Amino acid sequence: MARTKSLYSCSACGAQSPKWAGQCSECGAWNTLEEAVATPERHARVATGIHYAGDAGVTTLGKVALEEDTRFSTGLQELDRVLGGGLVHGGAVLLGGDPGIGKSTLLLQTTAHLAARERVLYVTGEESLRQVALRATRLGVSAESLEVLAETCVEAILEHAQQRRPRVLVVDSIQTVFTEALQSAPGAVAQVRESAARLIRYAKLSGTSVFLVGHVTKDGQLAGPRVLEHMVDTVLYFESDGGSRFRLLRAVKNRFGAANELGVFAMGEAGLKQVKNPSAIFLSRHHEPVSGSTIMVTREGSRPLLVEVQALVAESPSSSPRRVAVGLDANRLAMLLAVLLRHGGVTTADQDVFLNVVGGVRVGETASDLPVLLAALSSLRDRPVAAECVIFGEVGLAGEIRPVPNGEERLAEAAKHGFRRAVVAAKNAPRGGHGINDGLEVVPVQRLQDAIEAVFRG
């Protein structure tokens, strides 16, 4: 009999080692090596019945035939936006998120739309077919033509897929799928990697679009080896601010479109509903002016988004004042407060500073610099910023206000929502200086002190 061989795979990076060690030699992670039994595996051509793409031989790129209809809509505009315009033939999409956030709900609603015009195969490894049918009834989706399969063996899944030839294949979830070629349990590093590899290979050779659902660990990362994210074409994260009914679908990787695209959904009794005007939900129009609040225009992928930045500056009871930022970079906050001291003449050395972006949005661009400083100054001085004023701009260490990309689109978004005044970098202002854009007065500033005077004048 063939002698079985034990290998140890790193759950962080997927690297293999012939013996156990406390630290992975490839990625340096500790206590991540897990035992897996490796057995002689039949060739992939025999195991899956699929031929490699290389069997076609070497050719030139100019001779590769391109299809005109390379994308097709999922039926949900917000999902299409995040995917870069729709699903791509042969594309592999990995969808991750916390348990219960709505991953299966989103895919069931999506596949129900697709099944009305395309052949779709929904493979469930965590629920029975009755549970899937009950969810569809509760959501009120019409899924009579949706083909479903309760299976966890990847060889059986591929066999059914080759027989049915669906245009879209959904596997919920990849951690429950296993291959008979390996003896380790489902969810092990080797099983997740090999099962995903076979499904992705099938997608590339058949032209079927594949959705893989992935669990998220306590650290907010997709469970399993990180190499799984490199294998797929698109990685989507389903996020939510604790207790909120709004769900943010974010693309962190997309080979066929822009990364960092954002789709917004609202969870209700009838499932997920698309939010086509997310700026409205992130803005809380106060009945009366309040200090410590500014409105900025950020960009998520190709979409300009109006969000509210709130600051609370209060006298610190300790000798080490706190700097807390939710939705923003805490290190950049400390740097901006130093710029405020040096070039604005305002000290916060004895003050606790708390920053928050309303709605659970995380802003990672430098356009938030000026709104953050003016919100903190507004709270410190207890002087509200005008409700009809929108602000964006990068603040340099020398106190200059630098322009940010796509300034015209940001101003157009602010004008669309009824804002009358915009304080921006001079190079982001329309030509001619103080321009008017659909009733929007644009105030260009070059220095931090200029911005402070423009916002708090009078």
Secondary structure, 3 states (H helix, E strand, C coil): CCCCEEEEEECCCCCEECCCCCECCCCCCECCEEEEEECCCCCHHHHHCCCCHHHHCCCCHHHCCCCCCCEECCCCHHHHHHHCCCEECCCEEEEEECCCCCHHHHHHHHHHHHHCCCCEEEEECCCCHHHHHHHHHHHCCCCCCCEEEECCEHHHHHHHHHHHCCCEEEEECHHHCECCCCCCCCCCHHHHHHHHHHHHHHHHHHCCEEEEEEEECCCCCECCCCHHHHHCCEEEEEECCCCCCEEEEEEEEECCCCCCCEEEEEEECCEEEECCCHHHHHCCCCCCCCCCEEEEEEEECCEEEEEEEEEEEEECCCCCCCEEEECCCHHHHHHHHHHHHHHHCCCCCCEEEEEEECCCCCCCCHHHHHHHHHHHHHHHHCCCCCCCEEECCEECCCCEEECCCCHHHHHHHHHHCCCCEEEEEHHHCCCCCCCEECCEEEEEECEHHHHHHHHHCC
